[in-house]
Amino acid sequence: MSGRGRDGGVEGAGPAGSLAPALEARDLWKSFGTTAVLQGVSLVLRPGQVVALMGLNGAGKSTLMNILCGALRPDRGAMAIGGDLVTFRRPADAHRAGLAMVHQELQLVPELSVAENIFLGREPTRGPGLIDRRAMNASAAGLLARLGVTRDPGERVADLSVAERQLVEIAKALATDARIVILDEPTAALSATEAGALLALVRTLRSQGVAFIFTSHRLDEVFAVATEILVLRDGRVVCDAAASEVTRPELIRHMLGRDVSEPVARGADTPTADGDIRLDVANVVRSGRNGSGRLDGVGFQLRDGEVLGLAGLMGAGRTELLEVIAGAAPAGWRGRMTLHGEAYAPRTPREAIAAGVAYVTEDRKASGLVLGQSVASNICLASLDRLSTAGWVSGSASTELADGMMRRLSVRASGPGQAVSELSGGNQQKVVMAKWLARRPDVLLLDEPTRGVDVGAKAAFYGLLSELSRAGVATVLASSDWPELLALSDRILVLRDGRPTALFRRGEVTAEVLLDYASAGGPIQPDFLQAEAA
């Protein structure tokens, strides 16, 4: 169990609870400056258990996990593995003790191959100083196969999608044969099918006695795989119970300290059916990297105030399509687009921004934020032309804009001058949204906008999206969270291997049907093109 230290194993979950805990943390405290981030947190993890570590962004989850894996040291408290007290001064100490962590923010070397990343620092050899690359690639292929990945282990990580890189991170952890694995939002970048395969692997390893700490903002996954639930709020444990004893509404209440609504379908009065066509995309073709993520004849019409969802599995081409619309397609493309009835073919993101198109990318740290800059600088970054006179940026106007957007999106920060790198993942995502909403865009492109965002921030985002729709903003939403996609979208376009396979209106489709049309060998609507043109 977790903080209360109850005895007893989990039935059918592996070794009996009478064994020494795989991991125990006692009374951990941690502060950064005058801010107390952890306040007396305790955790007991036994072999074969999956403890879901839950809480809002900023609750202390990341700090706790970083202490457990040796990346941070607590101010007070103690830790034990297998009953023996340990002190981790660096992550390598935790690795040697049999603990591995898969971080939410990917920690791979882009220019190295998949196999080289998986076995970095632990490469198999066939003699003094000689790496056995054949053995390394074979072992990497076996690990990837367990996760349903068919990529060549010799490919560069830089050529993989975000979802594929996430699976490489997980394979890297599995390669250590760790008995304790911390998974920080491991499915955030994955489709429903890919996430299901990972959860099945967790169950298999759990039955073999591997212990897990698991964080996810997808509550259905928590209840599908967790045996225990530990909730942090403001750095303190507020719930510690068996997963079977906690209901979904209770979990949300513990996390928030209040009730909150989950996503519900947008009302039928959204102004889309008779709205003017704002963006028209026709027969877009784009070559993909290594055959993945290509586009072949994709088209749609987006009307004023509409939310068009993009559904598809990894490599279906959703991100690649958004890049074309946003002027960020590095390899070029063919096809035709119009915006407000005028020809539209942006060659750079600058041209797209000037035309009123905003793009929230799927990787906020790599392409959405300038981590070394302040919250205010990031919010104002896309609006400098509107904040400048004769080349000089107005400090007062910038501060006014940043303050207003921070209030509007409820960004939790000490102030607009705080470094954006110091914010939680959810608040960083709010800053990215604030940056683009400050431009008052005509078309908003959203790629996995709620990835790694807690239920409270998600609820705020859902309300914001409805507000934008009522104001006439046209939105294209790519999301791997299909219940979210079904609830928020007026129509959903399904992509498979870069080709459109179906177009559904709200209420016409279920997640199961979406998966069928998105999967290899699945059906294709015979009247798709005609329905799109209607």
C-alpha positions in Angstrom: 0.0 0.0 0.0 1.0 3.6 0.1 1.4 6.2 2.9 -0.6 4.4 5.7 1.7 1.4 5.4 -1.1 -1.2 5.5 0.0 -4.8 5.2 -1.4 -7.5 3.0 -0.7 -8.3 -0.7 -2.9 -7.7 -3.7 -4.8 -10.8 -4.6 -3.3 -12.2 -7.8 -0.9 -9.4 -8.1 2.4 -11.2 -7.6 4.5 -11.8 -4.4 2.7 -11.6 -1.1 2.4 -8.5 0.9 4.4 -10.1 3.7 7.6 -9.4 1.8 9.6 -6.2 2.4 8.3 -3.3 0.5 9.9 -2.9 -2.9 10.2 0.9 -2.2 9.3 2.9 0.9 9.5 6.7 1.4 9.0 8.1 4.8 8.1 11.7 5.7 9.6 13.4 2.7 9.9 17.2 2.7 11.2 19.4 -0.1 11.1 23.2 -0.6 12.4 25.5 -3.4 13.2 28.8 -1.8 10.3 29.7 0.4 7.8 27.4 -1.4 7.1 24.1 0.3 6.5 21.6 -2.5 6.4 18.3 -0.4 5.2 18.3 3.1 5.6 15.0 5.0 4.8 12.6 2.1 5.1 8.9 2.7 4.7 6.1 0.3 4.9 2.3 0.5 5.1 0.3 -2.7 5.1 -3.5 -2.6 6.1 -6.0 -5.3 3.4 -6.5 -7.8 1.5 -3.3 -7.0 0.7 -0.3 -9.2 0.4 2.9 -7.2 -1.3 5.6 -9.2 0.2 8.9 -8.0 -2.4 11.5 -8.7 -2.8 15.3 -8.3 -3.1 18.5 -10.2 -0.2 20.1 -12.0 1.9 21.7 -9.3 0.7 19.3 -6.6 4.2 17.8 -6.0 4.0 14.7 -8.1 7.1 15.5 -10.3 9.1 16.5 -7.3 8.3 13.3 -5.5 9.2 11.2 -8.5 12.4 13.0 -9.0 13.4 12.4 -5.4 12.6 8.7 -5.7 14.7 8.3 -8.9 17.7 10.2 -7.5 17.3 13.4 -9.6 16.6 15.5 -6.5 17.4 15.1 -2.8 14.8 15.7 -0.1 15.3 18.2 2.6 14.1 15.7 5.2 12.9 12.1 5.2 14.2 8.6 4.4 13.9 6.0 1.6 14.3 2.2 1.6 14.5 -0.4 -1.1 13.8 -4.0 -0.2 13.9 -3.0 3.5 17.4 -1.4 3.2 17.9 2.3 3.7 19.2 4.1 0.6 20.5 7.6 -0.3 20.4 8.4 -3.9 22.8 11.2 -4.9 22.2 10.8 -8.7 19.9 8.8 -11.0 22.7 6.2 -11.6 22.4 5.2 -7.9 18.7 4.5 -8.4 19.4 2.5 -11.6 21.9 0.3 -9.7 19.3 -0.3 -7.0 16.8 -1.6 -9.6 14.7 1.5 -10.1 13.9 3.1 -13.5 11.9 6.1 -14.4 10.2 7.1 -17.7 10.0 10.8 -17.7 7.1 12.8 -19.2 9.5 15.1 -20.9 11.6 12.8 -23.2 15.2 12.4 -22.4 16.6 10.9 -25.6 19.5 11.8 -27.8 17.9 12.7 -31.1 21.0 12.1 -33.3 21.6 8.6 -31.9 19.7 5.5 -33.1 16.8 3.9 -31.3 19.0 1.0 -30.2 21.8 3.4 -29.1 19.4 5.3 -26.9 17.9 2.2 -25.4 21.3 0.9 -24.3 23.1 4.2 -23.8 25.8 3.5 -21.2 25.1 -0.2 -21.1 26.0 -1.2 -24.7 26.7 -5.0 -25.2 30.2 -5.7 -26.2 32.1 -8.4 -28.0 35.6 -7.7 -26.9 37.5 -4.8 -25.3 35.9 -1.5 -26.4 33.9 -3.1 -29.3 30.1 -2.6 -29.2 28.2 -5.6 -30.4 25.7 -3.7 -32.6 24.0 -6.8 -34.0 23.2 -8.0 -30.5 22.2 -4.5 -29.4 19.8 -4.0 -32.4 18.3 -7.5 -31.9 17.7 -6.8 -28.2 16.2 -3.4 -29.0 13.9 -4.9 -31.6 12.6 -7.5 -29.1 11.9 -4.7 -26.6 10.1 -2.6 -29.2 8.1 -5.6 -30.3 6.7 -6.0 -26.8 5.3 -2.5 -27.1 4.0 -3.0 -30.7 6.6 -0.9 -32.4 7.9 -2.1 -35.8 10.5 0.6 -36.4 14.0 -0.3 -37.4 16.2 0.0 -34.2 18.9 1.6 -36.4 16.8 4.6 -37.2 17.6 8.0 -35.7 15.4 9.0 -32.9 15.2 12.5 -34.6 13.2 10.8 -37.4 10.5 9.4 -35.0 7.2 11.0 -34.0 6.7 12.1 -30.4 4.5 9.0 -29.8 7.3 6.7 -31.1 9.9 8.5 -29.0 7.7 7.9 -25.9 7.7 4.2 -26.6 11.5 4.2 -27.0 11.7 5.8 -23.6 9.6 3.0 -22.1 11.7 0.4 -23.9 14.8 2.0 -22.4 13.4 1.5 -18.9 12.4 -2.1 -19.6 15.9 -2.8 -20.9 17.3 -2.4 -17.3 15.2 -5.3 -15.9 14.2 -2.9 -13.1 12.0 -4.2 -10.3 10.6 -0.8 -9.6 9.4 1.4 -12.5 8.1 4.9 -12.3 5.9 5.9 -15.3 5.3 9.6 -15.6 2.4 10.2 -18.0 3.6 7.2 -20.2 0.5 7.2 -22.5 0.2 11.0 -23.0 1.6 10.8 -26.5 -0.1 7.5 -27.4 -3.2 6.5 -29.2 -5.9 4.4 -27.5 -4.5 1.2 -29.1 -0.9 2.0 -28.2 -1.9 2.9 -24.6 -3.8 -0.3 -24.3 -0.8 -2.4 -25.4 1.3 -0.6 -22.8 -1.2 -1.1 -20.0 -1.4 -4.8 -20.9 2.4 -5.0 -20.5 2.2 -3.3 -17.1 -0.3 -5.9 -16.0 2.0 -8.7 -17.2 5.1 -7.3 -15.5 3.0 -6.7 -12.3 2.1 -10.4 -12.3 5.9 -11.1 -12.3 6.4 -9.0 -9.2 7.5 -5.7 -10.8 6.2 -2.7 -8.8 5.0 0.5 -10.6 4.3 4.1 -9.7 2.0 5.4 -12.4 0.8 8.9 -13.2 -1.8 9.7 -15.8 -4.4 12.4 -16.3 -6.5 9.8 -18.2 -8.6 8.6 -15.3 -9.9 5.5 -17.2 -6.3 4.2 -17.4 -5.8 4.8 -13.7 -8.8 2.6 -12.8 -7.8 0.0 -15.4 -4.3 -0.7 -14.1 -3.9 0.7 -10.6 -4.1 -1.4 -7.4 -3.6 1.6 -5.1 -4.2 5.4 -5.4 -2.2 8.1 -3.6 -3.4 11.7 -4.2 -1.3 14.8 -3.5 -2.7 18.2 -3.2 -0.5 21.2 -2.4 2.4 18.9 -1.4 0.4 16.8 1.1 -1.2 13.3 0.9 -5.0 13.8 0.9 -6.0 10.3 -0.2 -4.4 6.9 0.3 -6.5 3.9 -0.6 -7.0 0.8 -2.6 -8.1 1.7 -6.1 -11.3 -0.5 -5.6 -12.3 1.8 -2.7 -12.2 5.1 -4.7 -14.8 6.2 -7.3 -14.0 8.4 -10.2 -15.9 11.4 -8.8 -14.2 10.9 -5.4 -10.8 10.9 -7.1 -11.5 14.2 -8.9 -12.8 15.7 -5.6 -9.6 14.7 -3.8 -7.4 16.1 -6.6 -9.3 19.4 -6.8 -10.7 19.8 -3.3 -14.0 20.4 -5.0 -16.3 18.9 -7.7 -15.6 19.5 -11.4 -17.4 18.5 -14.5 -15.7 16.3 -17.0 -16.0 16.9 -20.8 -19.5 16.9 -22.1 -20.6 17.2 -25.7 -20.9 20.8 -26.9 -24.4 22.1 -27.4 -26.2 21.7 -30.7 -26.5 25.4 -31.1 -22.8 25.9 -32.0 -22.7 28.1 -35.1 -21.3 25.6 -37.6 -24.0 24.2 -39.9 -24.7 27.5 -41.7 -21.4 29.2 -41.1 -19.2 30.4 -44.0 -16.3 28.3 -45.1 -13.3 29.8 -43.4 -10.6 27.3 -44.4 -10.8 25.0 -47.4 -8.1 22.2 -47.8 -8.2 20.1 -50.9 -6.1 17.1 -52.1 -3.1 17.8 -49.9 -0.1 15.5 -50.6 3.0 15.4 -48.6 5.9 12.9 -48.4 6.6 11.6 -44.9 9.8 10.7 -43.1 10.7 7.0 -43.8 7.2 6.4 -45.1 5.5 7.5 -41.9 3.3 10.5 -41.5 2.8 11.1 -45.2 -0.4 12.7 -46.6 -2.2 11.5 -49.7 -5.2 13.4 -50.9 -6.4 14.9 -47.6 -9.1 17.5 -47.7 -11.8 19.2 -45.6 -13.8 22.4 -45.2 -13.8 24.2 -41.9 -16.6 26.6 -41.1 -16.8 29.6 -38.9 -17.0 28.6 -35.2 -16.6 24.9 -36.0 -14.4 22.4 -34.1 -13.1 19.8 -36.6 -11.5 16.8 -34.8 -8.7 14.8 -36.4 -8.6 11.1 -35.4 -5.9 8.6 -36.2 -3.3 6.3 -34.9 0.4 7.0 -34.6 1.8 7.9 -38.0 -1.6 8.6 -39.5 -0.6 12.1 -40.6 -2.5 14.4 -38.2 0.6 16.4 -37.1 1.8 16.5 -40.7 -1.5 18.0 -41.9 -1.5 20.7 -39.2 2.1 21.6 -40.1 1.1 22.1 -43.7 -1.8 24.5 -42.7 0.6 26.3 -40.2 3.4 26.8 -42.8 5.7 24.5 -40.9 6.0 21.6 -43.5 9.7 21.3 -43.9 9.6 18.8 -46.8 7.0 20.7 -48.9 3.6 19.7 -50.0 1.1 19.8 -53.0 -2.5 20.6 -53.0 -4.8 23.6 -52.7 -6.0 25.7 -49.7 -8.1 28.8 -49.4 -8.6 31.0 -46.3 -11.6 33.3 -46.3 -12.0 32.5 -50.0 -8.5 33.6 -50.9 -5.6 31.4 -52.0 -3.6 30.3 -49.0 -0.2 28.6 -49.3 2.0 29.7 -46.3 5.7 29.0 -46.9 6.6 29.8 -43.3 4.9 30.0 -39.9 5.3 33.8 -40.0 3.1 33.9 -43.1 0.5 31.7 -41.5 0.5 33.9 -38.3 0.1 37.0 -40.4 -2.9 35.4 -42.1 -4.6 34.7 -38.7 -3.6 31.0 -38.2 -2.3 29.9 -34.8 -0.7 26.5 -34.2 -0.3 24.9 -30.7 2.2 22.2 -31.3 2.2 18.8 -29.6 5.7 19.3 -28.0 5.4 22.5 -25.9 9.0 22.4 -24.7 10.6 21.8 -28.1 8.5 24.1 -30.2 6.0 25.9 -28.1 8.0 27.8 -25.5 11.3 29.6 -25.0 12.2 27.9 -21.7 14.9 30.4 -20.8 12.4 33.3 -21.0 9.8 34.6 -18.6 6.1 33.9 -18.7 5.4 37.4 -20.0 8.0 37.1 -22.8 6.5 33.8 -24.0 2.9 35.1 -23.9 3.9 38.2 -25.9 6.2 36.4 -28.3 3.7 36.0 -31.2 2.3 39.6 -30.7 5.5 41.7 -30.8 4.4 43.4 -34.0 1.3 44.6 -32.2 3.2 45.7 -29.1 5.9 47.6 -31.0 6.2 51.2 -32.3 9.1 52.0 -34.6 10.8 48.8 -33.6 10.5 49.4 -29.9 8.4 47.0 -27.8 6.2 48.7 -25.2 7.0 47.3 -21.8 3.7 48.6 -20.3 1.7 47.1 -23.2 3.5 43.8 -22.9 2.9 43.6 -19.1 -0.8 44.5 -19.6 -1.2 41.8 -22.2 0.6 39.1 -20.2 -1.3 40.0 -17.0 -4.6 39.8 -18.8 -3.9 36.5 -20.5 -2.6 35.0 -17.2 -5.9 36.0 -15.5 -8.0 34.8 -18.4 -6.4 31.3 -18.5 -5.7 31.1 -14.7 -2.0 30.6 -15.1 -0.5 29.7 -11.7 2.8 31.6 -11.4 4.5 34.0 -9.0 4.1 36.7 -11.6 4.7 37.4 -15.3 8.4 37.7 -14.7 8.8 34.1 -13.5 10.8 31.8 -15.8 8.4 29.6 -17.8 10.7 26.6 -17.2 9.7 26.7 -13.5 6.0 26.2 -14.1 4.2 22.8 -14.0 3.4 21.2 -17.3 -0.2 22.2 -17.2 0.6 25.8 -16.6 3.2 25.8 -19.3 0.5 24.6 -21.7 -1.7 27.4 -20.6 1.1 29.9 -21.5 1.3 28.4 -25.0 -2.4 28.8 -25.4 -2.2 32.3 -24.0 0.5 33.2 -26.5 -1.7 32.3 -29.5 -5.1 33.5 -28.1 -3.4 36.9 -27.6 -3.3 37.1 -31.4 -7.1 36.6 -31.6 -6.7 34.0 -34.4 -9.2 33.2 -37.1 -8.1 29.6 -37.3 -6.7 27.7 -34.3 -4.8 24.5 -34.8 -4.4 22.3 -31.7 -2.2 19.3 -31.6 -2.7 17.2 -28.4 -3.6 20.4 -26.4 -4.5 18.6 -23.1 -1.6 16.1 -23.1 -0.1 16.0 -19.5 -2.8 18.5 -18.3 -4.7 17.8 -15.1 -8.5 17.5 -14.9 -9.0 21.0 -13.6 -7.0 22.5 -16.4 -8.8 20.3 -18.9 -12.2 21.5 -17.7 -11.0 25.1 -18.1 -9.8 24.3 -21.6 -13.1 22.7 -22.6 -14.9 25.9 -21.5 -12.4 28.0 -23.3 -12.9 26.0 -26.6 -16.6 26.5 -26.4 -16.1 30.2 -25.8 -13.8 30.5 -28.8 -16.3 28.6 -31.0 -19.1 31.0 -30.0 -16.9 33.9 -30.9 -16.5 32.4 -34.4 -13.0 31.0 -34.1 -12.6 27.9 -36.4 -10.6 25.1 -34.7 -8.9 21.9 -35.9 -8.3 19.6 -33.0 -6.0 16.6 -33.1 -6.2 14.5 -30.0 -5.3 10.9 -29.0 -7.9 11.2 -26.2 -10.9 10.0 -28.2 -13.6 10.6 -25.6 -12.4 14.1 -25.5 -12.4 14.3 -29.3 -16.0 12.9 -29.4 -17.2 15.4 -26.8 -15.6 18.5 -28.3 -15.8 18.1 -32.1 -18.6 19.1 -34.4 -17.2 16.7 -37.0 -14.4 14.2 -36.9 -12.1 13.4 -39.9 -10.4 10.0 -39.6 -6.9 9.5 -41.1 -5.2 6.2 -41.8 -1.7 6.1 -43.3 -2.1 9.6 -44.5 -5.4 9.0 -46.3 -8.9 10.1 -45.1 -11.2 7.2 -44.4 -14.3 8.7 -42.9 -16.0 11.9 -41.8 -18.5 11.8 -39.0 -20.8 14.5 -37.6 -21.3 14.8 -33.8 -23.4 12.0 -32.4 -22.9 9.7 -35.4 -19.9 7.7 -34.1 -18.4 5.9 -31.1 -14.7 5.4 -30.1 -14.9 1.8 -31.3 -16.1 2.9 -34.7 -13.3 5.5 -34.9 -10.7 2.9 -34.1 -12.1 0.6 -36.8 -11.8 3.3 -39.5 -8.3 4.4 -38.2 -6.9 0.8 -38.1 -5.0 -0.9 -40.9 -7.5 -3.0 -42.9 -10.4 -1.1 -41.6 -13.3 0.2 -43.7 -13.4 3.4 -45.8 -16.6 5.4 -46.3 -17.6 5.0 -49.9 -19.1 8.4 -50.1 -16.4 10.2 -48.1 -15.4 12.8 -50.7 -19.0 13.5 -51.6 -20.0 14.0 -48.0 -17.0 16.3 -47.5 -18.0 18.4 -50.5 -21.6 18.7 -49.4 
